[in-house]
Amino acid sequence: LIDRAFAMCYAPPLRTVVGQLLSYAASPGVARRVVPGIAVYNTPPATAAAKIKAAKALGFTELALYSYDSLKPGYWSSLRSDLDAAGRSPRDAGPGGTR
């Protein structure tokens, strides 16, 4: 039995990642056990923010961002702004606070 599975949602296109998220969310109980891993190393901050928002809208309570070393100050500021623009609290959008 697995407590959590970290799914690698690393595709750059938003549409591909949303498709992956929809397939995980379609199974009962999966949203509690699957942690989508959203790639930030290969996508602009606005697209990463859209992927994060989609995952949250589908009921995923936890997210992982890959790769953390890609979250340089300029990238992080832009990502945070895109998340805040949707009314998300800055605390929730900080490192380790994507839960």
C-alpha positions as CSV (number, residue, x, y, z in Angstrom):
1,L,0.0,0.0,0.0
2,I,1.3,3.4,-0.9
3,D,0.6,6.5,1.2
4,R,1.5,9.0,-1.6
5,A,2.5,8.7,-5.2
6,F,4.3,11.7,-6.9
7,A,3.1,11.9,-10.5
8,M,5.6,13.5,-12.9
9,C,3.5,16.1,-14.7
10,Y,6.5,17.5,-16.5
11,A,5.1,18.2,-20.0
12,P,5.5,21.9,-21.0
13,P,2.0,22.3,-22.5
14,L,-0.8,23.2,-20.1
15,R,-3.3,21.0,-22.0
16,T,-1.1,17.9,-21.5
17,V,-0.8,18.4,-17.8
18,V,-4.5,19.2,-17.3
19,G,-5.2,15.9,-19.2
20,Q,-3.0,14.0,-16.8
21,L,-4.6,15.7,-13.8
22,L,-8.1,14.9,-15.1
23,S,-7.2,11.2,-15.5
24,Y,-5.9,11.0,-11.9
25,A,-8.8,13.0,-10.5
26,A,-11.4,10.7,-12.2
27,S,-10.6,7.8,-9.8
28,P,-12.2,8.0,-6.4
29,G,-9.7,8.7,-3.6
30,V,-6.8,9.4,-5.9
31,A,-6.6,13.1,-5.3
32,R,-5.7,12.3,-1.7
33,R,-3.0,9.9,-2.6
34,V,-1.5,11.4,-5.8
35,V,0.7,14.5,-5.5
36,P,1.1,16.1,-8.9
37,G,4.7,17.1,-9.6
38,I,4.5,20.3,-11.6
39,A,7.6,21.1,-13.7
40,V,8.8,24.7,-13.4
41,Y,12.2,24.1,-15.1
42,N,10.7,24.0,-18.6
43,T,7.8,26.4,-18.5
44,P,7.1,30.1,-17.9
45,P,5.8,31.2,-14.5
46,A,2.3,32.0,-15.9
47,T,1.9,28.5,-17.3
48,A,3.2,26.9,-14.1
49,A,0.7,29.0,-12.2
50,A,-2.1,27.8,-14.5
51,K,-1.1,24.2,-13.9
52,I,-1.1,24.7,-10.1
53,K,-4.5,26.4,-10.2
54,A,-5.9,23.5,-12.3
55,A,-4.6,20.9,-9.9
56,K,-6.1,22.8,-6.9
57,A,-9.4,23.2,-8.8
58,L,-9.5,19.4,-9.3
59,G,-9.2,18.8,-5.6
60,F,-5.5,18.0,-5.2
61,T,-4.5,19.0,-1.7
62,E,-0.7,18.7,-2.2
63,L,1.6,19.6,-5.0
64,A,5.3,19.3,-5.7
65,L,7.3,21.7,-7.8
66,Y,10.2,20.3,-9.9
67,S,12.9,21.3,-9.9
68,Y,13.3,23.5,-6.9
69,D,16.6,24.9,-8.2
70,S,14.7,26.4,-11.1
71,L,12.8,28.7,-8.7
72,K,15.3,31.5,-9.0
73,P,14.3,34.8,-7.4
74,G,12.9,36.3,-10.7
75,Y,11.0,33.2,-11.6
76,W,9.6,32.7,-8.1
77,S,8.5,36.4,-7.9
78,S,6.6,36.0,-11.2
79,L,5.1,32.7,-10.2
80,R,4.0,34.1,-6.9
81,S,2.4,37.1,-8.6
82,D,0.5,34.9,-11.0
83,L,-0.8,32.8,-8.1
84,D,-1.7,35.9,-6.0
85,A,-3.6,37.4,-8.9
86,A,-6.1,34.6,-8.5
87,G,-6.6,35.5,-4.8
88,R,-4.3,32.8,-3.5
89,S,-2.5,33.8,-0.3
90,P,1.2,34.5,-0.6
91,R,1.9,32.1,2.3
92,D,0.2,29.3,0.4
93,A,2.3,30.0,-2.7
94,G,5.7,30.0,-0.9
95,P,8.3,27.3,-0.9
96,G,6.8,24.3,0.9
97,G,3.5,26.1,1.1
98,T,1.8,24.7,-2.0
99,R,-0.4,22.4,0.1
